Amino acid sequence: MVGMNASIIAARIKETRLENHLNQSQFGEKLSVSQDTVSLWENGKSVPTTEYVILIATTFGVSADYLLGLTEY
């Protein structure tokens, strides 16, 4: 695991993807990353850069604070 918050970030990314009815490949396409990258994020083996956290937040209508585990929504 990359860091303390990696598991929270991983869970929030996966939750966001599933709430949007996307598989990892489709989610990655919307962010211009590979399915492998999405898998690494969701398994807590890697964390997205700040730029990708912002992109996920703006693309899927969630807050960056939510993705980072700082808020509940």
Backbone bond lengths (Angstrom), bond angles and torsions (degrees), N, CA, C in turn:
res aa  C-N    CA-C-N  psi(-1)  N-CA   C-N-CA  omega(-1)  CA-C   N-CA-C  phi
1 M - - - 1.446 - - 1.518 108.48 -
2 V 1.316 115.13 140.46 1.452 120.69 -174.95 1.518 112.13 -72.35
3 G 1.305 118.66 -41.33 1.459 121.01 -178.18 1.512 110.78 -163.86
4 M 1.330 115.20 178.93 1.459 120.70 -176.78 1.524 112.52 -57.15
5 N 1.308 117.55 -41.58 1.454 120.64 -176.18 1.525 113.34 -87.42
6 A 1.314 117.72 -1.36 1.464 120.03 -176.81 1.517 111.85 -58.60
7 S 1.320 118.23 -39.05 1.463 119.66 -178.57 1.526 111.22 -69.91
8 I 1.320 117.51 -35.10 1.463 120.80 177.15 1.521 109.75 -67.92
9 I 1.326 116.44 -47.15 1.460 121.11 179.14 1.524 109.72 -60.04
10 A 1.314 116.78 -44.04 1.469 121.49 179.55 1.523 110.88 -57.92
11 A 1.318 116.47 -48.01 1.464 121.01 -178.63 1.522 111.31 -64.76
12 R 1.315 117.12 -39.97 1.469 120.68 -178.24 1.531 111.24 -69.56
13 I 1.320 117.26 -36.89 1.470 119.94 176.83 1.525 109.72 -65.23
14 K 1.320 116.23 -46.81 1.467 119.67 179.67 1.524 110.59 -61.68
15 E 1.308 117.34 -43.53 1.463 121.79 179.18 1.532 110.55 -60.17
16 T 1.316 116.32 -43.89 1.464 121.01 178.94 1.524 110.35 -62.09
17 R 1.311 116.45 -44.20 1.467 120.52 179.43 1.524 111.05 -61.70
18 L 1.327 116.85 -47.89 1.463 120.77 -177.61 1.523 111.78 -66.26
19 E 1.335 117.42 -37.83 1.466 120.49 178.27 1.531 111.42 -63.36
20 N 1.324 116.38 -23.64 1.459 121.34 178.68 1.525 112.34 -97.20
21 H 1.337 115.75 8.46 1.476 122.43 175.50 1.528 112.16 55.69
22 L 1.329 115.39 45.64 1.457 121.35 -179.75 1.516 110.05 -118.70
23 N 1.335 116.38 144.53 1.461 118.49 169.36 1.533 107.39 -84.72
24 Q 1.306 116.55 174.40 1.469 119.76 -176.19 1.521 112.48 -60.82
25 S 1.310 117.19 -37.19 1.465 120.43 179.47 1.523 111.40 -65.64
26 Q 1.314 116.65 -44.43 1.466 120.73 179.78 1.526 111.13 -65.00
27 F 1.325 116.23 -42.26 1.466 121.37 177.64 1.524 109.59 -60.43
28 G 1.321 115.75 -46.42 1.461 120.88 178.92 1.512 112.78 -61.39
29 E 1.323 117.35 -39.42 1.464 121.30 178.94 1.520 111.09 -59.75
30 K 1.329 116.96 -40.82 1.461 120.69 -179.54 1.531 111.59 -66.26
31 L 1.333 116.19 -23.00 1.467 121.16 -178.23 1.528 112.65 -106.96
32 S 1.323 116.44 -0.36 1.473 122.64 -177.08 1.523 112.20 60.74
33 V 1.345 115.08 41.37 1.467 121.11 172.87 1.520 107.64 -128.73
34 S 1.309 116.69 164.72 1.462 121.14 -178.62 1.529 111.50 -79.94
35 Q 1.320 114.76 163.25 1.463 120.99 173.84 1.520 109.50 -60.44
36 D 1.325 116.91 -36.12 1.467 120.55 178.73 1.522 111.64 -61.17
37 T 1.328 116.87 -39.77 1.461 120.77 178.76 1.523 110.19 -64.21
38 V 1.329 116.92 -44.79 1.464 120.71 178.22 1.526 109.60 -60.22
39 S 1.314 117.22 -42.37 1.461 121.39 178.94 1.530 111.12 -61.31
40 L 1.313 117.00 -43.58 1.474 120.50 178.36 1.525 110.78 -61.54
41 W 1.333 116.61 -42.07 1.468 119.97 177.52 1.518 111.04 -62.46
42 E 1.337 116.61 -46.59 1.466 120.96 -175.66 1.526 112.57 -70.23
43 N 1.303 117.61 -22.69 1.460 121.04 178.45 1.525 112.53 -95.82
44 G 1.329 117.15 3.84 1.460 121.42 177.32 1.509 113.96 70.73
45 K 1.335 117.36 17.29 1.460 120.84 179.83 1.514 111.29 -89.01
46 S 1.329 115.72 -13.07 1.457 122.71 178.00 1.518 106.28 -152.30
47 V 1.304 116.83 154.49 1.464 120.40 174.19 1.526 108.60 -120.37
48 P 1.319 116.22 145.70 1.462 118.27 179.23 1.525 111.10 -67.99
49 T 1.317 114.98 150.07 1.461 119.81 175.08 1.526 108.67 -67.11
50 T 1.312 115.85 167.44 1.463 121.14 177.29 1.519 111.06 -54.13
51 E 1.324 116.23 -41.95 1.456 120.13 -179.61 1.524 111.59 -60.44
52 Y 1.334 117.02 -39.64 1.463 119.66 179.80 1.522 112.02 -74.54
53 V 1.322 117.64 -33.16 1.466 119.38 174.76 1.527 109.21 -60.47
54 I 1.326 116.52 -45.18 1.469 121.10 178.55 1.526 110.46 -63.43
55 L 1.323 117.46 -42.59 1.459 121.39 179.97 1.528 111.19 -63.71
56 I 1.319 117.34 -44.15 1.467 120.75 177.89 1.530 109.14 -61.03
57 A 1.326 116.43 -45.95 1.463 121.02 -178.68 1.521 111.62 -60.14
58 T 1.313 116.90 -47.97 1.464 119.55 -177.08 1.527 112.14 -73.45
59 T 1.307 117.48 -35.24 1.464 120.94 -179.60 1.520 112.04 -69.08
60 F 1.327 116.56 -38.18 1.457 120.24 -172.76 1.526 114.33 -110.58
61 G 1.334 117.60 7.33 1.459 121.17 172.80 1.513 115.22 68.18
62 V 1.330 115.72 34.48 1.466 120.38 173.97 1.525 107.52 -118.28
63 S 1.317 117.22 164.22 1.458 118.62 179.22 1.528 110.41 -88.04
64 A 1.306 114.45 151.92 1.468 119.48 174.94 1.526 109.53 -62.14
65 D 1.323 117.24 -37.28 1.470 120.77 177.82 1.521 110.99 -59.75
66 Y 1.327 116.65 -39.04 1.460 120.55 177.24 1.533 110.22 -62.94
67 L 1.325 116.50 -48.78 1.471 120.18 -179.33 1.518 111.89 -59.57
68 L 1.327 115.97 -34.43 1.469 120.91 -178.26 1.523 113.05 -85.84
69 G 1.323 116.96 -0.75 1.460 120.63 177.99 1.505 114.52 80.84
70 L 1.327 117.42 17.91 1.457 121.02 -178.33 1.520 112.64 -88.74
71 T 1.347 116.52 -21.58 1.451 122.31 176.11 1.518 108.86 -135.27
72 E 1.316 115.27 167.14 1.470 120.60 -178.76 1.524 112.79 -87.09
73 Y 1.332 117.28 -10.67 1.471 120.65 178.99 1.498 111.23 -154.86
